[in-house]
Amino acid sequence: MTAPSPTEQQAIAAAKSASTAQLLFKCARLVNELALERLRLATGQALRPAHTALFPLIDLEGTRLTEIARRAGVSKQAVAPLVDELVAMGALEKVPDPSDGRARLLRFARGSDGRSGLLAGLALLGALEAELQAALGGARWFALHDALSALEPLLESWKAEDPAG
């Protein structure tokens, strides 16, 4: 495999810089990295992006491991070690599924590392957002929020209708 030529590198760089989706991916990654570093400094908790990627997939009342894996688009075996780490950290707990005694649900644990930790993490994100809003200006920040608020349900509906999804 050869390295891209200078012409290919320029074409790739131009396509990436022209892509709004690419910019959205990069900004999301950078915000996530900033938030995780601030969380680590504030609490000593060493969460990784792979951990936080699971949080939106877990319902507050609990979600089965197989459903978390399905929502993530990966195998149960790929998600299980991350879930086990979150359980060991005290962020998640395994509880019996009331609809099937043989099954287990994963939910945010009661206590400082679970539900309280989730609220603390959201507060940390709020503080980071306030800084970003101050740096960008309120009008631009609210326009970004409005655009993303409109985009999210659109993408959800497209995903639901996508036969490949």
C-alpha positions as CSV (number, residue, x, y, z in Angstrom):
1,M,0.0,0.0,0.0
2,T,1.5,3.3,-1.0
3,A,1.1,6.7,0.6
4,P,-1.3,9.1,-1.1
5,S,0.4,11.4,-3.6
6,P,0.5,15.1,-2.9
7,T,-2.3,15.6,-5.4
8,E,-4.4,12.9,-3.7
9,Q,-3.6,14.5,-0.3
10,Q,-4.8,17.9,-1.5
11,A,-8.0,16.4,-3.0
12,I,-8.7,14.6,0.2
13,A,-8.0,17.7,2.4
14,A,-10.3,19.8,0.1
15,A,-13.1,17.3,0.2
16,K,-12.8,17.0,4.0
17,S,-12.8,20.8,4.6
18,A,-15.8,21.2,2.3
19,S,-17.8,18.5,4.1
20,T,-20.2,19.8,6.8
21,A,-20.6,16.2,8.1
22,Q,-16.8,15.8,8.4
23,L,-16.7,19.1,10.4
24,L,-19.5,17.9,12.6
25,F,-17.7,14.6,13.3
26,K,-14.5,16.5,14.2
27,C,-16.2,19.0,16.4
28,A,-18.1,16.3,18.2
29,R,-14.8,14.4,18.8
30,L,-13.1,17.5,20.1
31,V,-16.0,18.4,22.5
32,N,-16.0,14.8,23.7
33,E,-12.3,14.8,24.3
34,L,-12.5,18.2,26.2
35,A,-15.4,17.0,28.3
36,L,-13.7,13.7,29.2
37,E,-10.4,15.5,30.2
38,R,-12.3,17.9,32.4
39,L,-14.2,15.0,34.0
40,R,-10.9,13.2,34.6
41,L,-9.5,16.4,36.3
42,A,-12.6,17.0,38.3
43,T,-13.3,13.5,39.5
44,G,-10.3,11.3,38.7
45,Q,-12.8,9.1,36.6
46,A,-11.0,7.9,33.5
47,L,-13.9,7.4,31.1
48,R,-13.0,6.9,27.5
49,P,-15.0,7.9,24.4
50,A,-16.0,4.2,24.0
51,H,-17.6,4.4,27.4
52,T,-19.5,7.6,26.8
53,A,-20.7,6.4,23.4
54,L,-22.8,3.8,25.2
55,F,-24.6,6.3,27.5
56,P,-27.1,7.5,25.0
57,L,-28.0,3.9,24.2
58,I,-29.0,3.1,27.8
59,D,-32.6,3.9,28.8
60,L,-33.0,5.2,32.3
61,E,-35.2,2.3,33.3
62,G,-32.6,-0.1,32.0
63,T,-31.6,-1.8,28.7
64,R,-30.5,-5.3,27.9
65,L,-27.0,-5.9,26.7
66,T,-28.2,-7.3,23.4
67,E,-30.2,-4.1,22.8
68,I,-27.3,-1.9,23.6
69,A,-25.2,-3.8,21.1
70,R,-27.9,-3.6,18.5
71,R,-28.3,0.2,19.0
72,A,-24.5,0.5,18.7
73,G,-24.4,-1.6,15.6
74,V,-21.8,-4.0,17.1
75,S,-21.8,-7.5,18.6
76,K,-22.7,-8.3,22.2
77,Q,-19.2,-9.5,22.6
78,A,-17.8,-6.1,21.5
79,V,-20.0,-4.2,24.0
80,A,-19.7,-6.5,27.0
81,P,-16.1,-5.5,28.1
82,L,-17.0,-1.8,28.1
83,V,-20.2,-2.5,30.1
84,D,-18.2,-4.6,32.6
85,E,-15.8,-1.7,33.0
86,L,-18.7,0.7,33.6
87,V,-20.2,-1.7,36.2
88,A,-16.8,-1.9,37.9
89,M,-16.5,1.9,37.9
90,G,-20.0,2.1,39.6
91,A,-21.5,3.9,36.7
92,L,-23.9,1.1,35.7
93,E,-25.5,-1.7,37.6
94,K,-27.0,-5.0,36.4
95,V,-30.5,-5.7,37.7
96,P,-33.1,-8.4,36.9
97,D,-35.4,-7.7,34.0
98,P,-38.9,-7.6,35.5
99,S,-40.3,-8.9,32.2
100,D,-38.0,-11.9,32.1
101,G,-36.4,-13.2,35.3
102,R,-33.6,-14.9,33.3
103,A,-32.5,-11.6,31.7
104,R,-30.6,-8.7,33.1
105,L,-31.0,-5.0,32.5
106,L,-28.2,-2.5,32.6
107,R,-29.1,0.9,34.1
108,F,-27.3,3.9,35.5
109,A,-26.4,2.9,39.1
110,R,-27.8,4.7,42.1
111,G,-25.2,6.7,43.8
112,S,-22.4,9.2,42.9
113,D,-20.9,7.3,40.0
114,G,-24.2,6.3,38.4
115,R,-27.2,8.6,38.1
116,S,-25.5,11.4,40.1
117,G,-22.5,11.0,37.9
118,L,-24.6,11.3,34.8
119,L,-26.1,14.5,36.2
120,A,-22.6,15.8,37.1
121,G,-21.4,14.9,33.6
122,L,-24.3,16.8,32.0
123,A,-23.6,19.8,34.3
124,L,-19.9,19.7,33.1
125,L,-21.2,19.7,29.5
126,G,-23.4,22.6,30.3
127,A,-20.4,24.6,31.6
128,L,-18.4,23.7,28.5
129,E,-21.3,24.8,26.3
130,A,-21.5,28.1,28.2
131,E,-17.8,28.7,27.4
132,L,-18.3,27.8,23.7
133,Q,-21.4,30.1,23.6
134,A,-19.4,32.9,25.0
135,A,-16.6,32.3,22.5
136,L,-18.9,32.0,19.5
137,G,-21.5,34.5,20.5
138,G,-25.1,33.7,21.6
139,A,-26.7,34.1,18.2
140,R,-24.3,31.7,16.5
141,W,-24.6,29.2,19.4
142,F,-28.4,29.2,19.4
143,A,-28.4,28.9,15.6
144,L,-26.2,25.8,15.9
145,H,-28.5,24.4,18.6
146,D,-31.6,25.1,16.5
147,A,-30.0,23.5,13.4
148,L,-28.9,20.4,15.3
149,S,-32.3,20.2,17.0
150,A,-34.0,20.1,13.6
151,L,-31.4,17.7,12.2
152,E,-31.6,15.0,14.9
153,P,-35.3,14.0,14.4
154,L,-34.8,14.1,10.6
155,L,-31.8,11.7,10.9
156,E,-33.8,9.5,13.3
157,S,-36.7,9.2,10.8
158,W,-34.3,8.5,7.9
159,K,-32.6,5.8,9.9
160,A,-36.0,4.2,10.8
161,E,-37.0,4.2,7.1
162,D,-33.6,3.0,5.8
163,P,-33.9,-0.7,4.8
164,A,-30.1,-1.1,5.3
165,G,-30.3,0.5,8.8
